[in-house]
């Protein structure tokens, strides 16, 4: 960009959008131009709290910015994102990218045609424990994720697969270098009219198996990913931002000459995945580089999330690979 600072805005300043405002305000290479929210009292509150100009609608904001974060309800993603990209503005859109594949494809095409950054807010990719885990992967054989949340009203505009499981889908699809051959899913509603508990099993062409369980009606929060591979067992704790690696020592042996297993834990205190995600988006815009989590990544995670939802709703046993 030619100006000294990247001019940004935040559209939708609810619970998550407020955090975007915070992170942008902390970046020295960013100028927060303003915020938008259809809830007038909330917009005024955030405007005063962060000394940010409030705009009546995103149409007034877009001519004044280079990039925006979009954190409105999912049902509004496509319409607002289309306006953003049509205005030549780079976009960080919270997950899921849209409700359906066709609108996601339209946004991806628009960004490509206009040479714009389109990043999807799958923030766990920036969790330092996940980043370290990626560097330790050799050949995953079995992956198991558990993502459990205490129930809150926030996020219930979508079911638990699009609300929570999509994070683990994105990571697993990213780290397994193979296509999915089979998919089996079950789930049920508990407190809402949508699926609140879900389990999915993905079997890849190379034989890797992934099992994903998620719930938003748990009695406590739990977010873990376990990976088994020939040389090690990796356990990622998303909440604590730590990774435990268990493997053969390679030198030590016991009195019966059996090799010894060692385990080491690495913690990442003080790290902020959302801040890293937003800084990465800003850098992609400034440097013209590809985003860490692209529109295509968001689309792929969405495709499998929708396939899981479809199986749950229909009790379907068949699986059709994505085109």
C-alpha positions in Angstrom: 0.0 0.0 0.0 1.2 3.5 -0.7 0.1 5.2 2.5 2.0 4.9 5.8 -0.6 2.8 7.5 -3.2 0.3 6.3 -6.6 1.7 6.7 -9.0 -0.8 8.2 -12.5 -1.2 9.5 -14.6 -3.7 11.4 -18.1 -4.6 10.3 -20.0 -6.2 13.1 -18.7 -5.4 16.6 -20.5 -8.0 18.7 -18.6 -10.3 21.0 -16.0 -11.4 18.5 -15.9 -8.2 16.4 -14.9 -6.2 19.5 -11.8 -8.4 19.8 -10.9 -7.5 16.2 -11.2 -3.8 17.1 -8.8 -4.4 20.0 -6.2 -6.2 17.9 -6.2 -3.6 15.1 -5.8 -0.8 17.6 -2.7 -2.4 18.9 -0.9 -2.6 15.5 1.4 0.2 14.7 1.1 -0.3 10.9 -2.7 0.0 11.0 -5.1 2.9 11.2 -8.6 1.9 12.4 -10.9 4.1 10.3 -14.1 3.0 11.9 -16.7 0.4 12.9 -20.2 -0.6 11.8 -23.0 -2.5 13.6 -26.7 -2.6 13.0 -27.2 -2.5 16.7 -27.0 1.2 17.4 -26.4 1.0 21.1 -23.7 -1.6 20.7 -22.0 0.5 17.9 -22.1 3.6 20.2 -20.6 1.6 23.1 -17.7 0.2 21.0 -17.1 3.6 19.3 -16.7 5.3 22.7 -14.7 2.5 24.3 -12.1 2.4 21.5 -12.3 6.0 20.2 -13.4 4.6 16.8 -15.6 6.5 14.4 -19.0 4.9 14.0 -20.5 4.6 10.5 -24.2 4.2 9.8 -23.6 1.4 7.3 -20.7 -0.5 5.7 -21.5 1.4 2.4 -20.2 4.6 4.0 -17.1 2.9 5.5 -15.9 1.0 2.4 -14.7 3.9 0.3 -12.4 5.0 3.2 -10.6 1.7 3.9 -8.2 -0.8 2.3 -9.2 -3.8 4.4 -12.0 -4.9 6.8 -12.8 -7.6 9.2 -16.3 -9.0 8.8 -17.9 -10.4 12.0 -21.6 -10.2 11.3 -24.0 -13.2 11.6 -23.2 -16.0 9.1 -26.5 -15.4 7.3 -25.3 -12.0 6.3 -21.7 -13.0 5.3 -22.3 -13.3 1.6 -24.2 -10.1 1.0 -21.8 -7.9 3.0 -18.7 -9.7 1.8 -19.8 -9.2 -1.8 -20.1 -5.5 -1.2 -16.7 -5.4 0.4 -14.9 -7.2 -2.4 -16.9 -5.2 -5.1 -15.5 -2.1 -3.5 -11.9 -3.4 -4.0 -11.4 -3.9 -0.2 -9.4 -6.8 1.2 -11.4 -9.1 3.5 -11.0 -11.1 6.6 -14.3 -12.9 7.1 -15.1 -14.9 10.2 -15.8 -18.6 9.9 -17.7 -20.2 8.3 -17.1 -18.3 5.1 -20.8 -18.6 4.1 -23.7 -21.0 4.7 -23.3 -22.7 1.3 -20.7 -23.6 -1.3 -22.0 -21.6 -4.2 -21.8 -18.2 -2.4 -18.4 -19.1 -1.1 -17.2 -19.9 -4.7 -18.6 -16.5 -5.8 -16.6 -14.7 -3.2 -13.4 -16.6 -4.0 -13.8 -15.8 -7.7 -14.4 -12.1 -7.0 -11.3 -11.9 -4.8 -9.2 -13.6 -7.4 -10.5 -11.4 -10.2 -9.8 -8.2 -8.3 -6.5 -9.4 -6.8 -7.7 -9.1 -3.2 -6.8 -11.0 -0.1 -9.6 -13.1 1.1 -8.8 -14.7 4.5 -11.1 -16.9 6.6 -11.1 -16.5 10.4 -10.3 -20.1 11.4 -8.2 -18.9 14.3 -7.0 -22.2 15.6 -4.5 -22.3 12.7 -2.7 -19.6 14.6 -2.7 -21.3 18.0 1.1 -21.7 18.8 0.6 -25.3 19.9 -0.9 -26.1 16.4 1.9 -24.2 14.7 4.5 -26.3 16.6 2.5 -29.5 16.0 2.7 -28.9 12.2 6.5 -28.8 12.4 6.6 -32.2 14.1 4.3 -34.1 11.8 5.7 -37.0 9.8 3.0 -39.4 8.7 -0.2 -39.1 10.8 -2.0 -42.4 11.1 -4.9 -41.6 13.5 -6.1 -38.2 14.6 -8.7 -37.6 17.3 -10.2 -34.2 18.2 -12.6 -33.2 21.1 -14.1 -29.8 21.2 -16.6 -29.3 24.0 -18.1 -26.0 25.1 -20.5 -25.0 27.9 -23.7 -23.8 26.3 -24.1 -20.1 25.4 -26.6 -18.5 23.1 -23.8 -17.0 21.0 -23.2 -19.1 17.9 -26.6 -20.8 17.8 -27.4 -19.2 14.5 -25.6 -22.3 13.1 -25.3 -25.9 14.3 -22.4 -27.2 16.3 -20.6 -28.5 13.1 -20.3 -25.0 11.6 -19.9 -23.3 15.0 -17.2 -25.5 16.5 -16.2 -28.6 14.6 -15.2 -26.6 11.5 -12.0 -25.5 13.3 -10.9 -29.1 13.7 -12.0 -30.0 10.2 -9.8 -27.2 8.8 -6.8 -28.3 10.8 -7.1 -32.0 9.9 -7.8 -31.4 6.2 -4.7 -29.1 6.2 -2.3 -31.5 7.8 -3.3 -34.8 6.2 -1.8 -34.9 2.6 -4.6 -37.1 1.2 -8.2 -36.8 0.0 -11.1 -38.1 2.0 -12.5 -41.5 0.9 -15.2 -42.1 3.4 -17.2 -40.0 5.8 -19.5 -41.2 8.6 -21.4 -38.9 11.0 -24.0 -38.9 13.8 -25.4 -36.1 15.9 -28.4 -34.8 17.7 -30.0 -31.7 19.0 -30.3 -31.1 22.8 -31.1 -27.5 23.6 -31.6 -25.9 20.2 -33.5 -26.8 17.0 -30.1 -27.5 15.4 -27.4 -30.2 16.0 -25.7 -29.6 19.3 -23.6 -32.7 19.6 -21.9 -34.3 16.6 -19.3 -37.0 15.8 -17.6 -37.5 12.4 -15.2 -40.1 11.2 -13.1 -39.3 8.1 -11.2 -42.1 6.3 -8.5 -40.8 3.9 -7.3 -42.4 0.7 -3.9 -43.0 2.2 -5.4 -44.9 5.2 -5.3 -42.1 7.7 -8.3 -42.0 10.0 -9.6 -38.9 11.8 -12.3 -39.0 14.5 -13.9 -35.7 15.5 -16.3 -35.1 18.4 -17.9 -31.8 19.3 -20.5 -30.6 21.7 -21.8 -27.2 22.9 -23.7 -28.6 25.8 -20.8 -29.9 27.9 -20.4 -29.2 31.6 -16.9 -27.8 31.0 -14.7 -26.7 28.1 -12.3 -29.1 26.5 -10.4 -28.6 23.2 -7.8 -31.2 22.4 -6.3 -32.8 19.3 -4.3 -36.1 19.6 -2.2 -37.4 16.7 -0.6 -40.8 16.4 2.2 -41.3 13.9 5.0 -44.0 13.6 7.6 -42.0 15.6 5.5 -40.1 18.1 2.2 -39.4 19.9 1.3 -35.7 19.9 -1.3 -34.1 22.1 -2.4 -30.5 21.5 -4.3 -28.6 24.2 -5.9 -25.7 22.4 -7.2 -24.0 25.5 -3.9 -24.1 27.4 -1.9 -23.5 24.3 0.5 -26.4 25.0 1.7 -29.5 23.2 3.0 -32.8 24.6 5.2 -35.0 22.6 5.7 -38.7 23.6 8.2 -40.8 21.6 11.1 -43.3 21.9 14.2 -41.9 23.5 16.4 -43.5 20.9 19.3 -44.1 23.4 17.9 -45.0 26.8 16.9 -48.6 27.5 15.6 -50.4 30.6 17.1 -53.4 32.4 15.3 -55.7 29.9 16.9 -53.8 27.0 13.5 -52.3 26.0 13.7 -48.7 24.6 12.5 -46.0 26.8 9.6 -43.7 26.1 10.0 -40.0 26.9 7.5 -37.2 27.1 8.0 -33.5 26.9 5.5 -30.6 27.2 5.9 -27.2 25.6 3.8 -24.3 26.7 3.2 -21.0 25.0 2.1 -18.5 27.7 1.1 -15.1 26.7 0.5 -15.9 23.0 -2.5 -14.5 21.3 -3.8 -16.5 18.3 -6.4 -13.9 17.3 -3.8 -11.1 17.4 -1.5 -13.3 15.2 -4.3 -14.0 12.8 -5.1 -10.3 12.3 -1.4 -9.4 12.1 -1.0 -12.1 9.4 -4.0 -10.7 7.5 -2.5 -7.2 7.6 0.9 -8.5 6.4 -0.7 -10.4 3.5 -2.4 -7.2 2.4 0.7 -5.1 2.8 3.0 -7.6 1.1 0.7 -9.0 -1.5 1.2 -12.6 -0.1 -1.2 -15.4 0.2 -3.1 -15.6 3.5 -2.4 -18.5 5.9 -6.1 -19.5 5.7 -7.4 -18.7 2.2 -10.9 -18.6 0.9 -10.2 -22.0 -0.7 -9.3 -23.4 2.8 -12.5 -22.0 4.2 -14.5 -23.5 1.3 -13.0 -26.9 1.8 -13.8 -26.9 5.5 -17.3 -25.7 4.7 -17.8 -28.5 2.1 -17.0 -31.2 4.6 -19.0 -29.5 7.4 -22.0 -29.4 5.1 -21.5 -33.1 4.2 -21.4 -34.0 7.9 -24.6 -32.0 8.6 -26.3 -33.7 5.6 -25.4 -37.1 6.9 -26.7 -36.3 10.4 -29.9 -34.9 9.1 -30.6 -37.8 6.6 -28.9 -40.6 8.5 -27.1 -41.1 5.2 -24.4 -43.7 4.7 -23.2 -42.7 1.3 -20.5 -40.2 0.6 -19.7 -38.3 -2.5 -16.3 -36.7 -2.9 -16.2 -33.0 -3.5 -15.8 -31.7 -7.0 
